[in-house]
Amino acid sequence: MKNLLSTFKKVKISFWDKILELLSIGALIVLWVMTYKFQHIGAELVPEDFDFFQTPNEYWASKMTYSVPIIATVLYIGLTVYNLRPQYGNYPVQISSEKIADLSEINKRLWRWLKFNLLVIFIIIEYFSFHTGSNAGTGITPLLILVFPVLLFGPVVFFFIEFSKNQLE
């Protein structure tokens, strides 16, 4: 069992995986910068004790503005830490020692893609939330309603197929 667990640590990160990690970090930074910018634009548009609909409100949205990037950051850090130790994952099947490196690489790639896609979804939510709330937009476009499931489930289906092909060989 110790040999099996030590094999997980020997998997190297490919060039494209490094690019994806950099894109994820960039997306997280964009989310924080965008939220900061929207916070200051919103503070100029609406007095502090009012919401965007110009009704008095002691719990104005500015107090909740940073909740989306905080949740995204916690998810990013959690998925990154989890991806460092995939041997702690729940594997319902017995994995042979010959295939463990390939299956571990597929698993790590899946979590990298999901992490990046979740950050992109948080950016889209933050963008459309601000623009809809400030009457600068009409809400989320119908095209993006179709894109959300593709962003979430596309990598899952792709890597599930990859995992299955590797499992069956």
C-alpha positions as CSV (number, residue, x, y, z in Angstrom):
1,M,0.0,0.0,0.0
2,K,2.9,2.4,0.7
3,N,4.3,1.9,-2.8
4,L,0.8,2.6,-4.2
5,L,0.6,5.9,-2.3
6,S,4.1,7.0,-3.1
7,T,3.4,6.5,-6.8
8,F,0.8,9.4,-6.6
9,K,3.5,11.8,-5.7
10,K,5.7,11.0,-8.7
11,V,3.3,12.4,-11.3
12,K,4.8,15.4,-13.0
13,I,2.7,18.4,-14.1
14,S,2.7,19.0,-17.9
15,F,3.2,22.3,-19.6
16,W,-0.5,22.7,-20.4
17,D,-1.4,21.9,-16.8
18,K,0.9,24.7,-15.7
19,I,-0.8,27.0,-18.2
20,L,-4.2,26.0,-16.8
21,E,-3.0,26.7,-13.2
22,L,-1.7,30.1,-14.3
23,L,-5.1,30.8,-16.0
24,S,-6.8,29.9,-12.8
25,I,-4.7,32.2,-10.7
26,G,-5.3,34.9,-13.3
27,A,-9.1,34.3,-13.2
28,L,-9.0,34.6,-9.4
29,I,-7.1,37.9,-9.6
30,V,-9.5,39.2,-12.2
31,L,-12.4,38.3,-10.0
32,W,-11.0,40.2,-7.0
33,V,-10.0,43.2,-9.2
34,M,-13.4,43.3,-10.9
35,T,-15.2,43.1,-7.5
36,Y,-13.1,45.9,-6.1
37,K,-13.9,48.0,-9.2
38,F,-17.6,47.2,-9.0
39,Q,-17.6,48.0,-5.3
40,H,-16.3,51.5,-5.9
41,I,-18.5,52.2,-8.9
42,G,-21.5,51.0,-6.8
43,A,-20.5,53.3,-3.9
44,E,-20.5,56.3,-6.3
45,L,-23.9,55.3,-7.8
46,V,-25.8,54.7,-4.6
47,P,-25.7,56.3,-1.2
48,E,-24.5,53.9,1.6
49,D,-27.8,53.5,3.3
50,F,-29.7,52.6,0.1
51,D,-29.7,49.7,-2.2
52,F,-29.7,49.8,-6.0
53,F,-33.5,50.2,-6.1
54,Q,-33.1,53.4,-4.1
55,T,-34.9,52.0,-1.0
56,P,-33.5,52.5,2.5
57,N,-31.5,49.4,3.5
58,E,-29.1,48.9,6.4
59,Y,-27.8,45.7,4.8
60,W,-26.8,47.3,1.5
61,A,-25.2,45.1,-1.1
62,S,-21.7,46.6,-0.5
63,K,-21.5,44.6,2.7
64,M,-22.0,41.4,0.7
65,T,-20.0,42.4,-2.4
66,Y,-16.9,40.5,-1.4
67,S,-18.8,37.2,-0.6
68,V,-18.4,35.9,-4.2
69,P,-14.6,36.3,-4.4
70,I,-14.2,35.0,-0.8
71,I,-16.2,31.8,-1.7
72,A,-14.2,31.5,-4.9
73,T,-10.9,31.9,-3.1
74,V,-11.8,29.3,-0.5
75,L,-12.9,26.9,-3.2
76,Y,-9.7,27.5,-5.2
77,I,-7.5,26.9,-2.1
78,G,-9.5,23.8,-1.1
79,L,-9.3,22.3,-4.6
80,T,-5.6,23.1,-4.9
81,V,-4.9,21.4,-1.6
82,Y,-7.1,18.4,-2.5
83,N,-5.3,18.1,-5.8
84,L,-1.9,17.9,-4.1
85,R,-3.0,14.7,-2.3
86,P,-5.3,12.8,-4.7
87,Q,-4.6,9.5,-2.9
88,Y,-7.0,10.6,-0.2
89,G,-9.8,10.5,-2.8
90,N,-12.6,7.9,-2.7
91,Y,-11.8,5.3,-5.3
92,P,-14.6,2.8,-5.4
93,V,-12.5,0.3,-7.6
94,Q,-9.2,-1.3,-6.9
95,I,-6.5,0.5,-8.9
96,S,-3.6,-1.5,-10.2
97,S,-0.1,-0.1,-9.6
98,E,0.6,0.0,-13.4
99,K,-2.3,2.3,-14.1
100,I,-2.2,4.5,-11.0
101,A,0.1,7.2,-12.5
102,D,-2.1,7.6,-15.5
103,L,-5.4,7.6,-13.6
104,S,-3.9,10.1,-11.0
105,E,-2.9,12.4,-13.8
106,I,-6.4,12.3,-15.3
107,N,-7.9,12.9,-11.9
108,K,-5.6,15.9,-11.3
109,R,-6.4,17.4,-14.7
110,L,-10.1,17.0,-14.0
111,W,-9.9,19.0,-10.8
112,R,-7.7,21.7,-12.5
113,W,-10.3,22.2,-15.2
114,L,-13.2,22.2,-12.8
115,K,-11.3,24.8,-10.6
116,F,-10.7,27.0,-13.6
117,N,-14.3,26.6,-14.9
118,L,-15.8,27.4,-11.4
119,L,-13.7,30.6,-11.3
120,V,-14.9,31.6,-14.8
121,I,-18.5,31.0,-13.6
122,F,-18.0,33.2,-10.6
123,I,-16.6,35.9,-12.8
124,I,-19.7,35.7,-15.0
125,I,-22.0,35.8,-12.0
126,E,-20.2,38.8,-10.5
127,Y,-20.3,40.7,-13.8
128,F,-23.9,40.1,-14.5
129,S,-25.0,40.6,-10.9
130,F,-23.5,44.1,-10.8
131,H,-24.7,45.1,-14.3
132,T,-28.2,43.9,-13.6
133,G,-28.3,45.5,-10.1
134,S,-27.1,48.9,-11.4
135,N,-29.4,48.9,-14.4
136,A,-26.5,48.9,-16.8
137,G,-27.6,45.6,-18.3
138,T,-30.6,43.4,-18.8
139,G,-29.4,40.3,-17.0
140,I,-27.7,37.2,-18.1
141,T,-28.0,36.4,-21.8
142,P,-29.7,33.1,-22.8
143,L,-26.5,31.9,-24.5
144,L,-24.7,31.9,-21.2
145,I,-27.5,29.9,-19.6
146,L,-26.4,27.2,-22.1
147,V,-22.7,27.7,-21.5
148,F,-23.0,27.1,-17.7
149,P,-23.8,23.4,-18.0
150,V,-21.1,22.9,-20.7
151,L,-18.5,24.6,-18.5
152,L,-19.4,22.4,-15.5
153,F,-20.2,19.1,-17.1
154,G,-18.1,19.2,-20.3
155,P,-14.8,18.4,-18.5
156,V,-16.5,15.9,-16.2
157,V,-17.8,13.9,-19.1
158,F,-14.5,14.2,-21.1
159,F,-12.3,13.1,-18.2
160,F,-14.8,10.4,-17.2
161,I,-14.4,8.9,-20.7
162,E,-10.6,9.3,-20.4
163,F,-10.7,7.6,-17.0
164,S,-12.9,4.8,-18.4
165,K,-10.7,4.2,-21.4
166,N,-7.6,3.9,-19.2
167,Q,-9.4,1.7,-16.7
168,L,-10.5,-0.8,-19.4
169,E,-7.2,-1.2,-21.1
